[in-house]
Amino acid sequence: MTEKFGNNAKQAIHGGLGLSLAVAAVLAIGAGAGAAKAGTITYGLQFAPSGDGTFESWSTYGSNITGVEANNPPTFNSSDNGVTFTLGTATLKFTGGQNYSTGSALNQSFYYMTSSTSVLAADFTGLNAGDTIDFQFLESLQPFSPTVKVVGSTSGSLSKSIASSPHGSAFVDLGSLTGNNSYTITSSLNPGGGEGDVSAALITITSGSISAVPQPASMGLLGLGGLGCIALGLIARRRMRL
């Protein structure tokens, strides 16, 4: 009797251990399914025509900036449309603007405008709605400050005047938006202005928290209950053999 009781106790312990392992396994699966695949990367874009050298000193404006060249740079002093930049899985495509260059500095190659024309127009596509996007633009080389506007495809917008500075020493942060798969970017001069320009951008993409294999809480509970029943069934089966 004592031996049988001891065996029962051992079986109960082993069964409890099995149930605990089953619970731990389900919890681990649930945690893995809901794990975020988040990351942040800042892209540096120079709006230079073909023939200009590649800008290599992004570290002047911050650490961990990934410089991106246009896939098909515009020709000098042209209004070439369709110029694209690839930012990971996203694409920035210019749909309007007049390009020009006066030198090799970052702020000396740009899209410019007069009071009657837009400095640039672009579509930013290929994003996830969960991504958070921060937009910054370099100070205008020319004396009149353009206003840059960003509008989300679903909701939200940003608008700010880009300061004028012959040194182009700082980027102006428009702010961040999320909840959109794409954005449109436009700019304009204030009434009565002369010429202004937009020469470069810093675009920071922070990936949203997206599950690799989405699993509702109810599914996790169902799996927990199923594994728990299996473990309890094994315990009962062992006891019946005693």
Backbone as JSON, one array per atom type, in Angstrom:
{
  "sequence": "MTEKFGNNAKQAIHGGLGLSLAVAAVLAIGAGAGAAKAGTITYGLQFAPSGDGTFESWSTYGSNITGVEANNPPTFNSSDNGVTFTLGTATLKFTGGQNYSTGSALNQSFYYMTSSTSVLAADFTGLNAGDTIDFQFLESLQPFSPTVKVVGSTSGSLSKSIASSPHGSAFVDLGSLTGNNSYTITSSLNPGGGEGDVSAALITITSGSISAVPQPASMGLLGLGGLGCIALGLIARRRMRL",
  "N": [[0.84, -1.21, 0.0], [1.9, 1.19, 0.86], [3.9, 1.4, -1.02], [2.38, 1.59, -3.36], [1.05, 4.0, -2.9], [3.25, 5.66, -2.87], [4.05, 5.42, -5.51], [1.84, 6.54, -6.77], [2.11, 9.15, -5.86], [4.49, 9.83, -7.08], [3.68, 9.69, -9.75], [1.83, 11.74, -9.81], [3.46, 13.92, -9.35], [5.09, 13.81, -11.6], [3.13, 14.13, -13.53], [2.18, 16.68, -12.87], [4.45, 18.12, -13.46], [4.57, 17.69, -16.2], [2.24, 19.04, -17.0], [2.92, 21.63, -16.25], [5.07, 22.1, -17.98], [3.7, 22.0, -20.38], [2.01, 24.22, -20.15], [3.98, 26.24, -20.03], [5.04, 25.95, -22.58], [2.91, 26.73, -24.23], [2.6, 29.4, -23.42], [5.06, 30.38, -24.26], [4.84, 30.04, -27.02], [2.71, 31.77, -27.53], [3.88, 34.19, -26.79], [5.92, 34.36, -28.65], [4.47, 34.54, -31.04], [3.3, 37.01, -30.81], [5.4, 38.73, -30.82], [7.14, 41.75, -31.42], [8.38, 43.1, -34.46], [10.26, 45.34, -34.61], [12.07, 48.27, -35.67], [14.37, 50.96, -36.27], [15.35, 53.26, -38.73], [17.24, 55.8, -40.28], [17.14, 57.64, -43.2], [19.18, 59.44, -45.45], [18.64, 61.83, -47.9], [19.75, 63.28, -50.85], [18.96, 65.84, -53.03], [20.07, 65.95, -55.78], [21.19, 66.78, -59.14], [22.05, 64.65, -61.98], [25.51, 63.84, -62.38], [26.53, 65.3, -60.31], [28.62, 64.86, -57.43], [28.53, 62.14, -55.04], [27.15, 62.66, -51.86], [28.98, 62.35, -48.95], [29.17, 62.91, -46.27], [27.27, 62.47, -44.18], [27.4, 62.09, -41.48], [27.86, 64.52, -40.38], [25.43, 65.54, -39.79], [24.29, 63.87, -37.99], [24.27, 60.67, -36.26], [24.42, 57.3, -37.56], [23.08, 57.57, -40.06], [21.75, 56.58, -43.09], [22.86, 57.06, -46.22], [21.18, 57.8, -49.26], [21.05, 57.54, -52.71], [19.54, 58.95, -55.66], [17.73, 56.78, -57.8], [17.5, 57.34, -60.47], [18.78, 60.04, -61.24], [17.81, 63.49, -61.79], [18.33, 65.43, -64.79], [20.55, 68.23, -65.14], [19.17, 71.4, -64.28], [16.5, 70.82, -64.96], [13.06, 69.74, -65.27], [12.55, 67.09, -64.68], [10.36, 64.41, -64.19], [9.41, 61.59, -62.11], [11.7, 60.81, -60.78], [13.26, 58.67, -58.49], [13.72, 57.43, -55.14], [14.91, 54.77, -53.17], [13.89, 53.48, -50.17], [14.48, 51.15, -48.15], [11.81, 49.03, -48.21], [10.16, 50.93, -49.16], [9.26, 53.66, -51.4], [10.22, 56.8, -52.62], [8.95, 59.05, -54.81], [9.39, 61.58, -57.15], [7.12, 63.88, -58.49], [7.06, 66.35, -59.54], [8.83, 69.5, -59.99], [11.69, 71.69, -60.26], [15.02, 71.12, -60.97], [18.34, 71.94, -59.83], [21.82, 73.0, -59.55], [24.49, 74.42, -57.72], [26.93, 73.9, -56.64], [29.05, 71.69, -54.66], [28.31, 71.24, -52.04], [25.93, 70.0, -49.59], [23.6, 71.56, -49.48], [23.63, 72.83, -51.9], [22.66, 71.61, -54.12], [19.56, 71.19, -55.46], [15.89, 71.26, -55.44], [14.15, 73.92, -56.75], [12.12, 76.91, -56.45], [9.94, 79.52, -57.64], [7.81, 82.29, -56.81], [5.52, 81.51, -58.09], [5.52, 78.83, -58.63], [5.65, 75.37, -57.53], [8.15, 74.05, -55.38], [8.66, 71.34, -55.21], [7.09, 68.15, -55.69], [6.02, 65.09, -54.4], [5.53, 61.54, -54.04], [5.29, 59.24, -51.42], [5.52, 55.97, -50.92], [4.62, 52.45, -50.25], [4.69, 51.73, -47.56], [4.0, 50.46, -44.21], [0.98, 50.65, -42.36], [1.39, 50.68, -39.64], [3.87, 51.82, -39.32], [5.92, 54.48, -38.1], [6.69, 57.65, -39.25], [9.17, 60.07, -39.52], [9.79, 63.34, -40.62], [12.26, 65.42, -41.97], [13.75, 68.4, -43.26], [16.33, 70.07, -45.06], [17.66, 73.35, -44.35], [16.85, 76.18, -46.41], [18.89, 77.24, -49.11], [18.63, 79.58, -50.6], [17.27, 82.93, -50.18], [14.52, 82.97, -49.5], [12.03, 81.39, -47.61], [10.71, 78.21, -48.03], [7.55, 76.51, -47.56], [6.96, 73.34, -46.41], [4.81, 70.6, -46.86], [3.31, 67.67, -45.59], [1.12, 65.02, -46.19], [-0.91, 62.46, -44.97], [-2.13, 59.35, -46.36], [-4.38, 58.3, -45.19], [-4.86, 59.64, -42.73], [-3.93, 62.63, -40.9], [-1.48, 65.3, -41.02], [1.39, 67.35, -41.75], [3.0, 70.52, -41.54], [5.35, 73.01, -42.2], [7.42, 75.91, -42.14], [10.5, 76.14, -43.84], [13.49, 77.22, -42.67], [15.67, 79.85, -43.89], [19.05, 79.65, -44.75], [22.33, 80.38, -45.62], [24.3, 78.61, -45.04], [23.25, 76.13, -44.62], [23.09, 74.52, -42.3], [21.47, 73.03, -40.65], [18.79, 70.7, -40.13], [15.28, 70.98, -40.48], [12.75, 69.86, -38.45], [9.75, 68.48, -39.26], [8.02, 66.86, -37.89], [6.25, 63.85, -36.82], [4.35, 61.15, -38.31], [1.85, 58.57, -38.34], [-0.01, 55.52, -39.15], [-0.58, 55.38, -41.85], [-0.35, 54.2, -45.24], [0.89, 55.52, -47.26], [2.25, 58.74, -48.31], [1.9, 62.16, -49.35], [4.05, 64.72, -50.51], [4.54, 68.13, -50.63], [5.5, 71.5, -51.55], [5.64, 75.06, -51.07], [5.92, 78.62, -51.71], [5.64, 81.5, -49.61], [3.21, 84.06, -50.3], [4.41, 86.65, -52.45], [7.05, 86.01, -52.24], [10.47, 85.36, -53.32], [12.75, 83.31, -54.56], [13.03, 79.98, -53.41], [14.23, 76.91, -51.95], [14.52, 73.28, -51.75], [16.76, 71.03, -50.62], [17.62, 68.65, -49.42], [16.74, 65.76, -47.42], [15.93, 64.16, -44.31], [14.63, 61.17, -43.52], [13.03, 59.27, -41.23], [12.22, 56.0, -40.46], [10.3, 54.12, -38.37], [9.6, 50.92, -37.69], [6.41, 49.36, -37.32], [4.73, 47.49, -34.62], [4.32, 44.42, -35.55], [2.89, 41.27, -35.69], [4.55, 38.22, -36.45], [3.16, 35.83, -36.91], [0.01, 36.33, -36.51], [-1.92, 35.76, -33.61], [-4.84, 35.37, -32.01], [-5.93, 36.04, -28.62], [-7.8, 34.21, -27.77], [-7.2, 31.92, -29.23], [-4.77, 31.24, -28.12], [-5.57, 30.59, -25.53], [-7.19, 28.42, -26.13], [-5.3, 26.62, -27.07], [-3.81, 26.29, -24.73], [-5.72, 25.12, -23.05], [-6.16, 22.73, -24.45], [-3.62, 21.42, -24.4], [-3.38, 21.21, -21.65], [-5.49, 19.44, -21.06], [-4.57, 17.14, -22.35], [-2.3, 16.56, -20.8], [-3.49, 16.06, -18.29], [-5.02, 13.87, -18.97], [-3.06, 11.95, -19.47], [-2.05, 11.64, -16.91], [-4.27, 10.5, -15.56], [-4.51, 8.12, -16.97], [-2.15, 6.78, -16.34], [-2.59, 6.38, -13.61], [-4.7, 4.6, -13.64], [-3.49, 2.3, -14.42], [-2.21, 1.42, -12.2]],
  "CA": [[0.0, 0.0, 0.0], [2.81, 2.34, 0.93], [4.61, 1.5, -2.3], [1.44, 2.09, -4.35], [0.86, 5.42, -2.6], [4.45, 6.35, -3.32], [4.01, 5.48, -6.98], [0.84, 7.55, -7.12], [2.69, 10.48, -5.6], [5.47, 10.11, -8.14], [2.96, 9.95, -10.99], [1.23, 13.06, -9.69], [4.53, 14.91, -9.52], [5.48, 13.8, -13.02], [2.02, 14.71, -14.28], [2.2, 18.12, -12.64], [5.59, 18.67, -14.21], [4.18, 17.69, -17.6], [1.29, 20.12, -17.19], [3.66, 22.89, -16.16], [5.82, 22.27, -19.23], [2.73, 22.3, -21.44], [1.63, 25.63, -19.97], [5.12, 27.06, -20.42], [5.18, 25.89, -24.04], [1.86, 27.57, -24.83], [2.93, 30.79, -23.16], [6.19, 30.74, -25.11], [4.33, 30.17, -28.38], [1.94, 33.01, -27.58], [4.79, 35.35, -26.75], [6.63, 34.43, -29.92], [3.56, 34.97, -32.09], [2.99, 38.42, -30.67], [6.63, 39.51, -30.7], [7.25, 42.86, -32.37], [9.53, 43.18, -35.33], [10.42, 46.79, -34.72], [13.4, 48.77, -35.93], [14.39, 52.35, -36.71], [16.44, 53.61, -39.62], [17.16, 57.15, -40.83], [17.69, 57.75, -44.55], [19.56, 60.78, -45.89], [18.38, 61.98, -49.33], [20.26, 64.49, -51.48], [18.21, 66.09, -54.26], [21.09, 66.47, -56.7], [21.09, 66.31, -60.52], [23.09, 63.72, -62.42], [26.8, 64.49, -62.58], [27.03, 65.77, -59.01], [29.22, 63.81, -56.62], [27.74, 61.59, -53.95], [27.43, 63.27, -50.56], [29.54, 61.31, -48.07], [29.38, 63.42, -44.91], [26.02, 62.51, -43.43], [27.69, 62.11, -40.05], [27.81, 65.92, -39.96], [24.07, 65.86, -39.37], [23.8, 62.9, -37.01], [24.86, 59.33, -36.35], [23.62, 56.2, -38.13], [22.27, 57.99, -41.2], [22.03, 55.81, -44.3], [22.74, 57.9, -47.4], [20.48, 57.18, -50.38], [21.12, 58.28, -53.97], [18.41, 58.74, -56.56], [17.91, 55.68, -58.75], [17.57, 57.96, -61.79], [18.89, 61.47, -60.94], [17.34, 64.38, -62.86], [19.38, 66.17, -65.49], [20.75, 69.58, -64.61], [18.22, 72.46, -64.63], [15.36, 70.2, -65.65], [11.88, 69.42, -64.45], [12.32, 65.66, -64.87], [9.48, 63.74, -63.24], [9.65, 60.17, -61.98], [12.94, 60.54, -60.04], [12.89, 57.84, -57.34], [14.65, 57.0, -54.09], [14.45, 53.55, -52.52], [14.14, 53.49, -48.72], [14.04, 49.85, -47.73], [10.73, 48.56, -49.09], [9.38, 52.1, -49.55], [9.77, 54.43, -52.54], [9.89, 58.22, -52.72], [8.95, 59.37, -56.23], [9.08, 62.97, -57.44], [6.15, 64.08, -59.56], [7.17, 67.73, -60.01], [9.9, 70.3, -59.42], [12.79, 72.1, -61.14], [16.27, 70.79, -60.29], [19.47, 72.82, -60.15], [22.99, 72.8, -58.7], [25.47, 75.52, -57.74], [28.17, 73.48, -56.01], [29.11, 70.32, -54.16], [27.78, 71.13, -50.68], [24.63, 69.35, -49.53], [22.52, 72.5, -49.74], [23.84, 73.52, -53.18], [21.94, 70.87, -55.16], [18.22, 71.32, -54.89], [14.7, 71.63, -56.21], [13.89, 75.31, -56.38], [10.83, 77.44, -56.86], [9.64, 80.94, -57.58], [6.54, 82.52, -56.1], [4.39, 80.97, -58.86], [5.66, 77.39, -58.86], [5.99, 74.54, -56.38], [9.53, 73.59, -55.43], [8.67, 69.9, -55.46], [5.93, 67.34, -55.33], [6.51, 63.71, -54.35], [4.71, 60.52, -53.4], [6.06, 58.33, -50.59], [4.64, 54.8, -50.89], [5.21, 51.17, -49.87], [4.86, 51.7, -46.11], [2.98, 49.8, -43.41], [0.21, 51.61, -41.57], [1.94, 50.73, -38.29], [5.14, 52.53, -39.3], [5.95, 55.89, -37.73], [7.62, 58.32, -40.16], [9.57, 61.42, -39.14], [10.24, 64.07, -41.81], [13.1, 66.6, -41.76], [14.25, 68.98, -44.51], [17.45, 70.98, -44.83], [17.41, 74.77, -44.53], [16.92, 76.68, -47.77], [20.08, 78.02, -49.45], [18.2, 80.89, -51.09], [16.79, 83.76, -49.06], [13.1, 82.87, -49.16], [11.78, 80.11, -46.94], [9.55, 77.46, -48.51], [6.77, 75.74, -46.6], [6.82, 71.95, -46.83], [3.62, 69.97, -46.29], [3.2, 66.22, -45.73], [-0.26, 64.61, -45.92], [-1.07, 61.01, -44.95], [-3.17, 58.82, -47.24], [-5.57, 58.02, -44.38], [-5.1, 60.7, -41.75], [-2.78, 63.37, -40.39], [-0.68, 66.12, -41.92], [2.41, 68.2, -41.15], [3.34, 71.67, -42.38], [6.25, 73.91, -41.5], [8.3, 76.73, -42.97], [11.91, 75.76, -43.76], [14.28, 78.44, -42.51], [16.68, 80.16, -44.9], [20.4, 79.79, -44.22], [23.32, 80.12, -46.68], [25.22, 77.56, -44.61], [22.55, 74.84, -44.62], [23.72, 73.82, -41.19], [20.53, 72.31, -39.8], [17.55, 70.19, -40.69], [14.07, 71.4, -39.78], [11.92, 68.68, -38.2], [8.32, 68.76, -39.39], [7.3, 66.03, -36.94], [6.05, 62.45, -37.18], [3.0, 60.68, -38.61], [1.68, 57.12, -38.41], [-1.36, 55.13, -39.54], [-0.76, 55.56, -43.29], [0.45, 53.38, -46.15], [1.61, 56.41, -48.16], [2.19, 60.17, -48.0], [2.25, 63.09, -50.41], [4.91, 65.81, -50.03], [4.53, 69.29, -51.5], [6.04, 72.7, -50.92], [5.23, 76.31, -51.71], [6.48, 79.84, -51.12], [4.65, 82.46, -49.13], [2.93, 85.08, -51.32], [5.36, 87.76, -52.5], [8.41, 85.53, -52.09], [11.3, 85.28, -54.51], [13.05, 81.91, -54.81], [13.4, 79.15, -52.29], [14.61, 75.59, -52.43], [14.61, 72.14, -50.84], [17.95, 70.35, -51.14], [17.88, 67.35, -48.8], [15.77, 65.32, -46.4], [16.17, 63.03, -43.43], [13.37, 60.47, -43.29], [13.24, 58.19, -40.27], [11.12, 55.04, -40.44], [10.27, 53.2, -37.23], [8.65, 49.87, -38.04], [5.37, 49.12, -36.34], [4.73, 46.2, -33.93], [3.49, 43.54, -36.36], [3.15, 39.87, -35.36], [4.95, 37.37, -37.57], [1.99, 34.98, -37.11], [-0.99, 36.84, -35.57], [-2.63, 34.72, -32.89], [-5.73, 35.97, -31.02], [-5.81, 35.51, -27.26], [-8.67, 33.03, -27.63], [-6.47, 30.77, -29.77], [-3.77, 30.88, -27.12], [-6.26, 29.92, -24.44], [-7.62, 27.13, -26.63], [-4.11, 25.76, -27.08], [-3.48, 26.01, -23.33], [-6.69, 24.15, -22.54], [-5.93, 21.45, -25.12], [-2.43, 20.78, -23.85], [-3.67, 20.88, -20.26], [-6.31, 18.23, -21.04], [-3.71, 16.03, -22.71], [-1.46, 16.24, -19.65], [-4.33, 15.46, -17.25], [-5.4, 12.54, -19.44], [-1.93, 11.07, -19.26], [-1.98, 11.35, -15.46], [-5.34, 9.58, -15.22], [-4.23, 6.84, -17.6], [-1.11, 6.14, -15.54], [-3.16, 5.96, -12.32], [-5.56, 3.45, -13.86], [-2.64, 1.13, -14.59], [-1.65, 1.02, -10.92]],
  "C": [[0.87, 1.24, 0.0], [3.51, 2.54, -0.4], [3.69, 2.08, -3.37], [1.18, 3.58, -4.16], [2.05, 6.23, -3.09], [4.48, 6.49, -4.82], [3.01, 6.52, -7.45], [1.38, 8.95, -6.94], [3.68, 10.85, -6.69], [4.77, 10.46, -9.45], [2.34, 11.35, -10.97], [2.26, 14.15, -9.92], [4.93, 15.01, -10.98], [4.39, 14.44, -13.87], [1.97, 16.22, -14.12], [3.3, 18.8, -13.4], [5.24, 18.75, -15.7], [3.22, 18.82, -17.91], [1.98, 21.47, -17.17], [4.43, 23.16, -17.44], [4.89, 22.61, -20.38], [2.3, 23.76, -21.37], [2.74, 26.54, -20.43], [5.28, 27.1, -21.92], [4.17, 26.79, -24.71], [2.17, 29.04, -24.64], [4.07, 31.26, -24.05], [5.74, 30.93, -26.54], [3.55, 31.47, -28.53], [2.82, 34.23, -27.61], [5.52, 35.49, -28.06], [5.75, 34.95, -31.03], [3.28, 36.45, -32.02], [4.21, 39.3, -30.61], [6.7, 40.57, -31.79], [8.51, 42.74, -33.2], [9.78, 44.65, -35.61], [11.87, 47.15, -34.97], [13.3, 50.19, -36.43], [15.59, 52.59, -37.6], [16.19, 55.0, -40.2], [17.87, 57.19, -42.18], [18.0, 59.21, -44.86], [19.45, 60.88, -47.41], [18.93, 63.31, -49.82], [19.57, 64.66, -52.83], [19.11, 66.73, -55.31], [20.86, 65.96, -58.12], [22.21, 65.34, -60.85], [24.39, 64.49, -62.68], [27.38, 65.05, -61.3], [27.62, 64.59, -58.24], [28.29, 63.34, -55.52], [28.14, 62.23, -52.64], [27.82, 62.18, -49.57], [29.61, 61.71, -46.6], [28.09, 63.52, -44.11], [26.25, 62.54, -41.92], [27.73, 63.53, -39.5], [26.45, 66.25, -39.35], [23.49, 64.85, -38.39], [24.45, 61.55, -37.23], [23.88, 58.35, -36.98], [22.64, 56.67, -39.2], [22.71, 57.2, -42.43], [21.79, 56.69, -45.53], [22.11, 57.15, -48.56], [20.58, 58.1, -51.61], [19.87, 58.01, -54.79], [18.73, 57.6, -57.52], [18.13, 56.21, -60.17], [17.62, 59.48, -61.63], [18.4, 62.34, -62.11], [18.53, 65.03, -63.57], [19.41, 67.6, -64.98], [19.73, 70.57, -65.17], [17.03, 71.92, -65.43], [14.2, 70.02, -64.68], [11.51, 67.96, -64.66], [11.39, 65.11, -63.78], [9.83, 62.26, -63.17], [10.96, 59.82, -61.32], [12.57, 59.79, -58.76], [14.06, 57.59, -56.41], [14.06, 55.76, -53.45], [14.88, 53.57, -51.06], [13.63, 52.17, -48.15], [13.02, 49.31, -48.7], [9.86, 49.71, -49.58], [10.05, 52.85, -50.7], [9.29, 55.87, -52.45], [10.05, 58.61, -54.19], [8.53, 60.81, -56.46], [8.14, 63.07, -58.64], [6.19, 65.51, -60.09], [8.31, 68.46, -59.32], [10.98, 70.6, -60.44], [14.1, 71.9, -60.38], [17.41, 71.69, -60.75], [20.63, 72.5, -59.21], [23.95, 73.97, -58.85], [26.8, 75.13, -57.14], [28.06, 72.08, -55.45], [28.58, 70.15, -52.73], [26.37, 70.57, -50.7], [23.5, 70.29, -49.9], [22.65, 73.23, -51.08], [23.29, 72.74, -54.38], [20.51, 70.73, -54.67], [17.13, 71.37, -55.95], [14.35, 73.04, -55.76], [12.53, 75.76, -56.91], [10.86, 78.96, -56.88], [8.28, 81.08, -56.91], [5.36, 81.87, -56.82], [4.46, 79.46, -59.08], [5.98, 76.65, -57.56], [7.42, 74.06, -56.51], [9.59, 72.1, -55.73], [7.32, 69.31, -55.12], [6.4, 65.89, -55.39], [5.5, 62.81, -53.65], [5.64, 59.55, -52.67], [5.19, 57.12, -50.32], [5.39, 53.56, -50.4], [5.45, 51.01, -48.38], [3.77, 50.85, -45.46], [2.27, 50.85, -42.56], [0.75, 51.74, -40.15], [3.27, 51.46, -38.19], [4.95, 53.98, -38.85], [7.05, 56.56, -38.56], [7.88, 59.73, -39.66], [10.2, 62.09, -40.36], [11.06, 65.3, -41.41], [13.64, 67.08, -43.11], [15.31, 70.03, -44.2], [17.05, 72.43, -45.1], [17.63, 75.2, -45.97], [18.19, 77.51, -48.0], [19.7, 79.44, -49.85], [17.41, 81.63, -50.01], [15.33, 83.62, -48.67], [12.77, 81.46, -48.68], [10.55, 79.41, -47.53], [8.8, 76.81, -47.34], [6.57, 74.34, -47.17], [5.63, 71.33, -46.11], [3.62, 68.48, -46.6], [1.79, 65.81, -45.33], [-0.34, 63.09, -46.0], [-2.22, 60.55, -45.81], [-4.47, 58.56, -46.49], [-5.88, 59.16, -43.42], [-3.8, 61.41, -41.41], [-2.05, 64.16, -41.45], [0.31, 66.94, -41.1], [2.7, 69.36, -42.09], [4.24, 72.61, -41.58], [7.11, 74.68, -42.5], [9.76, 76.31, -42.74], [12.75, 77.03, -43.73], [15.29, 78.61, -43.64], [18.03, 80.34, -44.23], [21.4, 79.47, -45.32], [24.26, 78.97, -46.32], [24.56, 76.17, -44.63], [23.02, 73.95, -43.48], [22.76, 72.96, -40.37], [19.33, 71.81, -40.6], [16.39, 70.67, -39.83], [13.13, 70.2, -39.68], [10.44, 69.07, -38.29], [7.5, 68.0, -38.35], [7.1, 64.63, -37.49], [4.58, 62.15, -37.45], [3.0, 59.15, -38.61], [0.26, 56.81, -38.86], [-1.63, 55.25, -41.02], [0.14, 54.62, -44.08], [1.26, 54.23, -47.12], [1.4, 57.86, -47.74], [2.45, 60.96, -49.28], [3.03, 64.25, -49.79], [4.87, 66.93, -51.07], [5.17, 70.47, -50.78], [5.61, 73.92, -51.73], [5.92, 77.47, -51.02], [5.34, 80.71, -50.62], [4.42, 83.52, -50.22], [3.95, 86.23, -51.27], [6.8, 87.34, -52.38], [9.17, 85.52, -53.4], [11.55, 83.83, -54.87], [13.45, 81.21, -53.53], [13.71, 77.77, -52.8], [14.54, 74.54, -51.31], [15.71, 71.24, -51.4], [18.16, 68.95, -50.58], [16.84, 67.05, -47.74], [16.36, 64.22, -45.55], [14.81, 62.42, -43.14], [13.65, 59.27, -42.41], [12.01, 57.31, -40.23], [11.29, 54.12, -39.22], [9.19, 52.18, -37.5], [7.65, 49.66, -36.92], [5.5, 47.75, -35.72], [3.78, 45.27, -34.67], [3.87, 42.09, -36.06], [3.55, 39.1, -36.61], [3.81, 36.42, -37.93], [0.93, 35.43, -36.11], [-1.77, 35.7, -34.93], [-3.51, 35.37, -31.83], [-5.56, 35.31, -29.66], [-6.64, 34.25, -27.09], [-7.99, 31.79, -28.15], [-5.43, 30.29, -28.78], [-4.4, 30.12, -25.97], [-6.73, 28.54, -24.86], [-6.46, 26.14, -26.63], [-3.72, 25.37, -25.67], [-4.41, 24.96, -22.77], [-6.46, 22.78, -23.14], [-4.73, 20.73, -24.55], [-2.63, 20.38, -22.4], [-4.48, 19.59, -20.16], [-5.48, 17.01, -21.39], [-2.88, 15.59, -21.52], [-2.27, 15.56, -18.56], [-4.77, 14.06, -17.66], [-4.29, 11.53, -19.24], [-1.79, 10.68, -17.79], [-3.03, 10.29, -15.09], [-5.05, 8.19, -15.77], [-3.17, 6.07, -16.78], [-1.68, 5.61, -14.22], [-4.01, 4.69, -12.48], [-4.74, 2.16, -13.99], [-2.1, 0.59, -13.25], [-2.6, 0.06, -10.19]]
}
